[in-house]
Amino acid sequence: MTIPPALLAVFALSAMLLLGKLGEEALSRLRMVPFAGAIVMGLLLGPGVLGALAPNPYIEEFVDLGIVFILFMAGAEEVLPGALRDPRGIASGISIFAASLIAIYAI
């Protein structure tokens, strides 16, 4: 009996999420930047070092989304707590997002 490729992708995504979180916890206990743990685990388990998780067309979009999410979380940690209450800051953020979205759509 063969396992369907979509189910293998779900198992691979689950392993990546679990091992990425373990990497984050390990680096946070070492008082280092936690999100770098997910990156380190990805480098170790990817095809470049151990080859435990090979590229799969079913999970490529999730990996791209995960990279963007990690970069977003890295920037979100630098936001001051009161900065989200400033109406000018919110309007500026929304306008920059809208401008970039329109530029991407136009290209």
NORWO-V531785 format. One line per field, one symbol per residue. ss: DSSP state (h for helix, s for strand, l for the rest). phi: phi as a letter, one per 20 degrees, with the letter a starting at -180 (. if undefined). psi: psi as a letter, one per 30 degrees, with the letter a starting at -180 (. if undefined). A space follows every 50 residues. Layout:
BEGIN
ss->???
phi->???
psi->???
END
This chain:
BEGIN
ss->llllhhhhhhhhhhhhhhhhhhhhhhhhhlllllhhhhhhhhhhhlllll lllllllllhhhhhhhhhhhhhhhhhllllhhhhhlhhhhhhhhhhhhhh hhhhhhl
phi->.eefgffffffffffffffffffffffffeldffffffffffffefffde mfcegcffdffffffffffffffffffeffgefeeeffffffffffffff fffffff
psi->kkkkeeeeeeeeeeeeeeeeeeeeeeeefghljeffeeeeeeeefafedf gejlkkfffeeeeeeeeeeeeeeeefffkkeffffjeeeeeeeeeeeeee eeeeee.
END
